[in-house]
Amino acid sequence: MTGNWQSICLGELVHFKTGKLDSNAAVSDGGYPFFTCAQETLRTNTYSFDTECVLLAGNNANGIYPLKYFRGKFDAYQRTYVVTPLDCSRLTTKFLYYALRPKLSELRNISTGAATKFLTLTILNRTEIQVPPLLVQRRIAGILSAYDELIENSQRRIRILESMARALYREWFVHFRFPGHESHSRANSFFAELPNGWEVKNVAQSFEISGGGTPSRKESSYWEGGAIQWFSPSDLTAAGTMFMDDSRDHINERGLAKSSANLFPACSVMLTSRATIGAVAINAREACTNQGFITCIPNERVPLYFLFYWLTENVPTFHRMASGATFKEISRGVFKTIEFVHPAANLVRRFNDVVKPMAEQILALQRQIQNLRSTRDLLLPRLLSGQINLETNQP
């Protein structure tokens, strides 16, 4: 680090405000972003701020505080901090955003509270960041922003592809406006008025499902050197992606044998079935899960992408059929009874063939994003510590 860098407490550099809204102020089609303590950015119909700032969650059950940069009109939850520089000639907002990112693990460790972790103003005001000259701040933010813009462009493309595929599923299999539908007559069934040739069975008659289990955490020999992907619901909810390339935790062959976890093939569809019900993702490699999942195995009659979008479309049904006092869960027994509509086999194959290249592009973009994030995250600490010298006289 060069001599022009200073270690300064946030209390000397920034101003902290909080929002005033409750979380129930969110509306699905609101006109403005609504920042809460959740990872997802919600929407609302009001705005209380119109500025460039950093948004930092003030509480979180696990001490994982979402950090975001935004410029424009927005509103905020009452425990979300809106952080702005006191003097923009001393500290740029975009640099502040990147300087705070490595501090999140430290803040998690020193935050207060038991069931819910809190970030108090006392903690935040005392937190120190390294502050280089303004020109260096801009260069650092410019380098890191370039990676974030590439990531956002790829994420935007993924959202478009996912929206196209889901719209096609709904058009063909929910609204029955599939190719040639005009010439298909309808027949009444106990389920609905379906096109002729379509059948209604239940899940048990349509595809195989698998459950999961957890090897004892007390037995390290079940986990040491593990190479088998072992998913928990938080893997899916944190990622929010169509495909899962890897899990956070891994077990070994002994752990698999000594638990109720079941190994299932690549390109199965995992559905979270308890507490958080309805996160759906495809495993890119052979894997197993804990007990909070129902994993669905595609087959020739119910191919992968048709199955994936059926599950995605029917999440409200899974919620309605869930039960439980402490937390809601849809059991495998109940899941097997759900009615499953089998369209004409050639139509299902056609849908799968149309969606397959879209899904493959989504997976390629996901992997591109992961590579960009890895490169950016390697650069971040080196840039913020001054190991990469950007203090030149060049503009």
PyMOL commands that set and color helices and strands:
alter all, ss='L'
color gray80, all
select helices_A, chain A and resi 10-12+23-25+93-110+121-126+134-174+181-183+203-206+220-222+233-239+253-257+304-313+315-321+332-336+345-384
alter helices_A, ss='H'
color red, helices_A
select strands_A, chain A and resi 6-9+14-18+32-35+42-44+49-57+59-60+67-76+80-85+117-118+128-131+186-188+193-195+199-202+208-210+228-231+243-244+249-251+269-273+277-283+287-289+293-297+339-342
alter strands_A, ss='S'
color yellow, strands_A
deselect
rebuild
show_as cartoon
